[in-house]
Amino acid sequence: MNLEVFIPITLFICVYLAIKAVVDARARKQMLQSNGSEDMLRTLIEGEETRRRQASLRWGVILVALALGFGLVEAFDWTEASPGLFAILLAATGLGNLAAYYIARRAK
């Protein structure tokens, strides 16, 4: 495996996350300085927390479903890329999204 390929990808991800953190912090600071009502700020913060929790749930379920899909591919001992292999992985991703949607709806 060519590890030199991962260096620019990792650098790009780190730069993206750093910029996102700065932009989010600046947006929060401006919200606090805007002298908005406490109820509005509380509602915004609670909504953001809920979105983060649901995003974590969604990605967790999707990654577990993909892991099951890769396990299925390994169980069938498929070594070459084929339409069946991609169909299993896409189906696992779709089922993960549907499961995350169902879990999020039940949580409300």
Buried (B, 14 or more C-beta within 10 A) or exposed (E): EEEEEEEEEEEEEEEEEEEEEEEEEEEBEEBEEEEEEEEEBEEBEEEEEEEEEBEEBBEEBBEBBBEBBBEBBEEEEEEEEEEEBEEBBEEBBEBBBEBBBEBBEEEE
